[in-house]
Amino acid sequence: MTQRTRNMLDFFKDRSFRKYRAPLPLDITDKCIGKDYDEIELICLTEVLNNEKPVIYKNDIFGFNTVFPKAPVNKNFPYKAFKPSNITINYDFVISQGFDALLNIITLKKSSADAKQLRFYLNLEKQLKLILDFCEEYRIEAERLNDRELASALSKIPHMGASTLYEACLFQKIIIFALRSTDHCHLTLGRFDQYMYKYYRHDIEKGMSRDELLEIIELYFISLNLDTDTYYGVQQGDNGQSLVLGGFDIDGNYMFNELSAICLDASIELEIIDPKINLRVGRKTPIELYEYGTKLTKKGLGFPQYCNDDIVVPGLIKLGIDPEDAVNYTVAACWEYIVPNCSMDIPNIQTFNFPLVINNAIHAHLENSDSFDELMDYVDKYIYENSDFLMSQCLGKENFGRRQPLAPSPLISLFIDGCLENGRDISELCVKYKNLGCHGAGISNAADALAAVKKVIYDEKSVSKKELLYALDNNFEGYTKLRNKLLCCPKCGNDDDYADNIMLHIMNTFSASLNGKPTGSGGVWRAGTGSAMEYILSAKKCPATADGRLAEAPYASSFSPAITTKLNGPLSVIKSFTKPDLTKTINGGPLTLEIHDNVFRNAEGDKKVSQLVKMFVELGGHQLQLNAINKERLIDAQKHPENYPNLIVRVWGWSGYFCELEKPYQDHIISRTDFKF
């Protein structure tokens, strides 16, 4: 790490720069009354850039930092429309072209455009010119501060396309700033090492050293963190800045390159929450890469997240994704698998509340089911009915699965293949893929509940049906002995087919009830194993369940064992959670394992973790998160947050600062099993 990088990192971790921001976000509500959605976007950008000022910190070679504490406020907008988000846009197209070339295309297109196309082009033209004017203000300020590196780059970009890695990263930072200024959120960075690689090669061929390019990437990563507290998210840190490295091409060649390695090295050295690193791997991935990834895991950032191409690519193809697009997959803000540049999927539009649905089936049909198989027939029926209900809420091309219409967004449309050429806004659903995804919350809790019913009601006959139902209805009050009996029944995560086969059954039913069903908007439905924040929120809607879980108690995080399960070890967990055919639940949702940070105290521990990841991939797992934690430290951080401002944890599909999280999420992380193998 160079001294300039170290100084910039210390500046970021100090957080003192936040106090210089404006006290309140910019309120544009009055200016947007009675305006159409595309006009609102233009108003939003205009007002932000008129009120922003160039902010260039010492040692910051990128700038474009906001002075406002939050995105612009438009109190009417959330009730009328929703904006494209959680997608990966075509950065490469714009970064390589430059705004002047794009404006020339717009000028040519306007001459033959119809009224609707002309409106689109004029709006986009105005927005690009606004951004160019603001960049000129930045260039002048950089010159005033004698920041020759930034001033020189801004004399070329974004008018022209980038040539160097620094110019390309700066161009991307400008894009991010502009899109955030129009209140677009959760726009991921995609396959950064692939579309930025040509700029890396240019610089290497011009004589730049690897250390010089590492410094650029490290300074860029720091710059991506400066304003993340202003981004929208369920919790602080949930900002969507995911980045994907590696992966295989359509011929089976592994795409991990020198820039991929630099990105890993930058994350290892910086130890900050953004960008969240995802590693695409497969059976042919060498053990050395897992060892490389483990160096990052041991830093306690909660990433890299591993994505298995051997499962993901075939799963996407099964759902109608063209093979050349499937091998180019990236991830959304958390883990959902999406195609970059040409899709408008909403992969998190619905959540299937497994424990609640199964609990309802048990309450309604346990007493009249003479066998466990008969009860499972009712369970299947309830799964199908609930899937039908969730899908029915999202029918209709006019709203693409939402109760509100999709808002026109000329600026986002610029980065989606085909929109600029055809003068069509992304809101017209002119994209290649427009699928909807459904998370599956509490899968293991639901399977555990059914396993307990099978054990105590049908196999042992040690508990009466009425007694179990009464205990559930009363949240186990007065039934401590029965609850303990249920807690000791077979559970998912111990490589026990008794529970695991039930999990397979309900997952197969779930995927069959959703996958490939038409959305009504030209896309299909996709089943997934993620839960996002629903391991807290959906759990609050669910009464006591037959696995021994109390009413409103949290579920497992995504596709993981229940937090009350006594586990034999990480290998048993992996064996349990790689038994299903996960190509059927390819909307995404990782197995999450917490590993005590003492495991990483020597090279032997590091090697065991890397081998564990390799085994997970070879056994057919689709997605894996590893969280290196120390419970004692987390508990102390709850009591003394002032001592741990930079303590990072994996929350669900993203990592954040532990002391900035709400207590239920802190408690959940602390309660998870931390393996000490």
Secondary structure, 3 states (H helix, E strand, C coil): CCHHHHHHHHHHHHCHHHHHCCCCCCECHHHHCCCCHHHHHHHHHHHHHHHCCCCCCCCCCCCCCCCCCCCCECCCHHHCCECCCCEECCHHHHHHHCHHHHHHHHHHHHCCCCHHHHHHHHHHHHHHHHHHHHHHHHHHHHHHCCCHHHHHHHCCCCCCCCCCHHHHHHHHHHHHHHHHHCCCCCEECECHHHHCHHHHHHHHHCCCCHHHHHHHHHHHHHHHHCCHHHCCCCCCCCCCCEEEEECECCCCCECCCHHHHHHHHHHHHHCCCCCEEEEEECCCCCHHHHHHHHHHHCCCCCCCEEEEHHHHHHHHHHCCCCHHHHCCCEECCCCCEECCCCECCEEEEEEEEHHHHHHHHHHHHCCCCCCHHHHHHHHHHHHHHHHHHHHHCCCCCCCCCCCCCECCCHHHHCCCCCHHHHCCCHHHCCCCECCEEEEEECHHHHHHHHHHHHHHHHHCCCCCHHHHHHHHHCCCCCCHHHHHHHHCCCCCCCCCHHHHHHHHHHHHHHHHHHCCCECCCCCEEEECCCCCCHHHHCHHHCCCCCCCCCCCCCCCCCCCCCCCCCCCCHHHHHHHHCCCCHHHCCCCCCEEEEEEHHHHHCHHHHHHHHHHHHHHHHCCCCEEEEEEECHHHHHHHHHCHHHCCCCEEECCCCEEEHHHCCHHHHHHHHHCCEECC
